[in-house]
Each structure stands twice: as structure tokens, then as C-alpha cells.
Amino acid sequence: MQRIAGIPVSKGGIIGDTLGYLGRHSAYLRELQAMHGDVFYYRTLLSLNLMVLDPLAVDRIFNVKGVSDKDFDLYQMLKSTLGDGLVSIGTNEDWIVRRQMMNKGYKPAGSKESMAFYKQEILDETNRLLNEWEMRGTTFVIDPIAEFQNLAIKVISRIMFGRDIVEGVWTLPQHLNNIIRSLLLYGMVGTRAANLINGKRLRSSTKVAYEAMHQMIQISREAKGEHRMYMIDVLVDMLDSNMITTKQLLDEFVTALSAGYETTTRSLAWALIQIAHNDDVQLKLHQAVDGLTTTVELDKAEYAWWCGREAVRHATPAPGLARRLLEPVQAGNFLLPAGAIVNTSAQTLNTDKRVYGETAELYNPDHYSTLKEIPKAGNLAFGGTTRECAGKLIAEAEMAYTLAATSQRYWFEPIHQQIPALKLGIVLSPDTSKGYHLLRVHRR
């Protein structure tokens, strides 16, 4: 067995490791973990990567400030696609400064009243979707990924822009997909090859996205004096006060749109697929939400929130994370040196029995009735405590409200008894190739 500084190297080779990581992700990493332990190297088309799946080491690397940072080549690649958005900021220190500024947009005024305003927008948009479903009859078939993708882009656009949306924003999903696809290509084959494959399409899509953003900035400025709680209004006010630059504002919007709708779409779809396959869970959800209509009431429906959080844990949409060590870290039997680039998989850790107990591999919302707090190594679905996703509260609210509202009106059942496998593409997603993800919907 090949080893580097005593650490074993996967025998899968470049092709085997790349296809295994993308095609089966957590299942493949579990196989490598069974053969090599919690610390090993695996190959991709671009590089040799150090994988760490030891919960104690991962907790220290990803959740303790000052132990690791993001300032390395991967984030230069992110910068080439997402500019100065939060995701592409390298060092923790710079990220914290920007996050404190951008929080005014993600958590307007920092008050419960303002967050409730966002939540009402989410619930209203969900009910619009369900009113469309009413026109389809009492029983029909849905593709939950397609349904929730449309909903997610409307929700995030509504939260960001509020008022009448310019046409360019509604055409953004295809352009955002091009941006994310370019990001994935950069990670697989490197910047030069990715530019040859997708560079022209990326430049065109980025241009469309930025033109739409410029129009929305102008609309926001013309609406001065109106109720200004939408994200665009909060950040335009910051821009006009010279707190942020135009480029920072534009890049943050493209980042939020790109990162916000694909991940939420997949988590919602996975939750509904799992709920449809588990009558006990579906009945508990009905009991928890039936008769509740307001955001205040739904905020108290813990089980709806658990169903969404469990989907993120069980099928973490953005599972891959990496850090550069600022100091040596013990990982199992190995002392990883300062400067090492460490990768982990939130998805694999979130289904590790050492982290979530004997039922870790099952979709089980009742995990949260017994857990006093999220295990530290299982806290990476939204990026870890030192780099937590700015949109976490919005995403969790969207999942809880959507699952609650759909369950109040409908009963779901799988068309196929086989639960779809998970594949890593732009994000970790149910495999759609065999139609196992399709659901039959019955009006209650």
C-alpha cells in the first residue's frame, strides 16, 4: 500500500477516486475509511487530497477559531467565479469582517420583527405554489426537485428584491447554473481547462446576472421612502453610505442566489422523498402542523423544523469542505503539520454513528428530540461555526414552512419503493435517472 508520511493512499487511482467521490460520495468514502481508517489520501483529476473523517480532529479543524483558514488555491478559484462574495473570501479574519457587514442584509436590523418579515414572504410564496397545485386535481405526480427549484428561486428572489422583479432576475436560474457548473469544473480539472470548456458561457451568464442586479439597485433607489426591509434595500443603503462597494454588493447577490436556491431545493426534495417513504414521519408531521396558519404558530411546530434539519444532515447538499491548517493537529494516529490542506465530508460525518448514534444512517427527525445540542463534528452542514452560512436561518425557515404547508394540504407517496441514491453534481442530490424521486400527491 502506498503511503505519504505514513498516511495511506487510496488504490482507486485518479479515475476510480474521482468517479467514486462524485458518483457515490459518502458510500465511497465509507469504503475507503473501512480500508484505511479516518485519515487517508484520495485522488481527483486535479490533485492528491488529504481526507480526515476523525470527528475530534474535524471538530478542532473546522469549529475552533485560529486553528485553520481558507486562504489557499481553492479560494482563488472561487474568487474567479463568485468574486468578492462571502463564500470566496479566503482568510477567516476578512470573512468575519464582511459577515458582520452583510448580516444586516441576511438578518435585517437584527430583530425578530424583521426576520418575521422574511418568513412571511417565504410562507406567502409557498402558498402560491400550492394554489397552483390545486388546479391539477385531487391526485397527480410531481418531480419534487423541479417543483422546489422553481419555488426556491422565487423565494430567494422575493426576499432579496421584494417588489416587482425585473425579467433578468427570473431568467437567472439557468445563468446561475452555468456559474455553479463552472465552479465544479474548476474544482475537477483546474482553471485553464475549465475556461476552455465553459469560459464563454460563464462570462455570458455573469454579464446577465450583473445587469439584472444593476437594474434592481436602480429600482431600490427609486423606492426610497418605502418600507425598506428587503435585502436589496438594506445593502443599497449600505452602498450609498459607503459601507460597501458596488462590486461587493453585486458579488454577494450572485453568491447568495447561486448558493441559496440549489442547496435548499435539494434538501427540500430529499425531505419530501423521505417523508413519502415513511408513513410514521408523515403522520407526525400532520399532527404537528394541522390547523397552524401563521409564521408565529409554525415557528412553534418543532417537528416541521426537525424534518428540514434532518434532510440537511442526512443528505448534506454541499458536503465537501477544506481548510489550511495554521497549527499542527492530531488526527487519529497522525500529526498533521501546519500548512496542510485538509478535506472532510460533512455528509459522511453526519451519518457517522460516532457522531449521531446508532440511527445515524436513517432519516429520523426524532434525532432532535433526544439531542441536547448538535454534535460539534456534525455541525458542518452549513459550513461550521467559524464560517457558518449567512443564510442558514432563511434556509431552515423555508424548509420548515414549505414542508408544513404542503403537508397540511396533501399526502405524499412514492411511485417506486426504491429510495433514490445520492449523487454529487453541482450539489449532493437525489439521482433522477431512474425516476425513483417522483412522488404521487393526494389532496387530503
Secondary structure, 3 states (H helix, E strand, C coil): CCEECCEEECCCHHHHHHHHHHHCCHHHHHHHHHHHCCEEEEECCCCEEEEECCHHHHHHHHHCCCCEECCCHHHHHHHHHHCCCHHHCCCHHHHHHHHHHHHHHHCHHHCHHHHHHHHHHHHHHHHHHHHHHHCCCCEEEECHHHHHHHHHHHHHHHHHHCCCCCHHHHCHHHHHHHHHHHHHHHHHHCHHHHHHHHHHHHHHHHHHHHHHHHHHHHHHHHCCCCCCCCHHHHHHHHHHCCCCCHHHHHHHHHHHHHHHHHHHHHHHHHHHHHHHCCHHHHHHHHHHHCCCCCHHHHHCCHHHHHHHHHHHHHCCCCCEEEEEECCCEEECCEEECCCCEEEEEHHHHHCCHHHHCCCCCCCCCCHHHHCCCCCHHHCCCCCCHHHCCCCHHHHHHHHHHHHHHHHHHEEEEECCCCCCCEEECCCEEECCCCCCCCEEEEEC
